[in-house]
């Protein structure tokens, strides 16, 4: 079973979870997605949160991701303004070959996860993906073995389905 793990990370928490998950799966590919937009440093965070709240997208690198050869898509995102980031939204919008594929999302947050799970599900369903589960992970739980096992169990269940 080939797994594609696509993630966006700003502080390293989402990257850590994605790398941990990839190391536990035998045939997983990691793809980190970056924001290509130029922001003024002083207003960077606020303007990005406003985009997240409005469920907007942003220019990303890589500009598209072909997942046709994968059996499962796992996506990870920080939570900004109670939503997944515009980078992950753009990544979902630019996926090639995702229709009918099972997907799982995980969301790292420092406050409240808000509607990150519901928003992710809606974006995936618009692209005809089959959401098999989501998980929120507070920054204090990044090293929590129970949370890691729960995410891995969700991935294993999606593989068996």
Residue pairs with C-beta under 8 A, 6 or more apart in sequence:
1 27
1 71
1 72
1 159
2 27
2 28
2 29
2 69
2 70
2 71
2 72
3 22
3 25
3 27
3 28
3 29
3 70
3 71
3 72
3 73
3 74
3 155
3 159
4 28
4 29
4 31
4 65
4 67
4 70
4 72
4 73
4 74
5 18
5 21
5 22
5 25
5 28
5 29
5 30
5 31
5 74
5 75
5 76
6 31
6 33
6 65
6 73
6 74
6 75
6 76
6 88
6 91
7 14
7 15
7 17
7 18
7 30
7 31
7 32
7 33
7 75
7 76
7 77
7 88
8 14
8 32
8 33
8 34
8 35
8 76
8 77
8 78
8 85
8 87
8 88
8 91
9 15
9 16
9 18
9 32
9 76
9 78
9 108
10 78
10 85
11 78
11 139
13 78
13 108
13 137
13 139
13 142
14 76
14 77
14 78
14 106
14 108
15 32
16 142
17 76
17 106
17 108
17 137
17 142
17 148
17 151
18 30
18 32
18 74
18 76
19 30
20 148
21 28
21 74
21 148
21 151
21 152
21 155
22 28
22 29
22 30
24 148
24 152
25 152
25 155
29 70
31 62
31 65
33 60
33 61
33 62
33 65
33 87
33 88
33 90
33 91
34 60
34 61
34 87
35 48
35 58
35 59
35 60
35 85
35 86
35 87
36 58
36 59
36 60
36 61
37 58
37 59
39 47
39 48
40 47
48 58
48 80
48 85
48 86
49 80
49 81
50 81
51 58
51 86
52 80
52 81
52 83
52 84
52 85
52 86
53 80
53 81
53 82
53 83
55 83
55 89
55 119
56 86
56 89
57 86
57 89
57 90
57 93
58 86
58 87
58 90
59 90
60 87
60 90
60 91
60 94
63 94
64 94
64 95
64 96
65 91
65 94
65 95
65 96
66 95
66 96
66 97
67 73
67 95
67 96
67 97
67 98
67 101
68 96
68 97
69 97
70 101
71 101
71 102
71 159
72 101
72 102
72 103
72 104
72 132
72 155
72 158
72 159
73 95
73 98
73 101
73 102
73 103
73 104
73 129
74 103
74 104
74 105
74 106
74 155
75 88
75 91
75 92
75 103
75 104
75 105
75 106
75 120
76 88
76 105
76 106
76 107
76 108
77 84
77 85
77 87
77 88
77 105
77 106
77 107
77 108
77 116
77 120
78 84
78 85
78 107
78 108
78 109
79 107
79 108
79 109
79 111
79 112
79 113
79 114
79 116
79 136
81 114
82 112
82 113
82 114
82 115
82 116
83 114
83 115
83 116
83 119
84 105
84 107
84 116
84 119
84 120
84 123
88 120
89 123
92 98
92 123
92 124
92 127
93 123
93 127
95 127
98 127
98 128
98 129
99 127
99 128
99 129
100 128
100 129
100 130
101 129
101 130
102 129
102 130
102 131
102 132
102 158
102 161
103 124
103 129
103 130
103 131
103 132
104 131
104 132
104 133
104 134
104 135
104 151
104 154
104 155
104 158
105 117
105 120
105 121
105 124
105 131
105 133
105 134
105 135
106 134
106 135
106 136
106 137
106 151
107 113
107 116
107 117
107 120
107 134
107 135
107 136
107 137
108 136
108 137
108 138
108 139
108 142
109 116
109 136
109 137
109 138
109 139
110 138
110 139
113 136
116 134
116 136
117 134
117 136
120 131
120 134
121 131
121 134
124 130
124 131
125 131
132 154
132 157
132 158
132 161
133 154
133 157
133 158
135 147
135 150
135 151
135 154
137 144
137 147
137 151
141 147
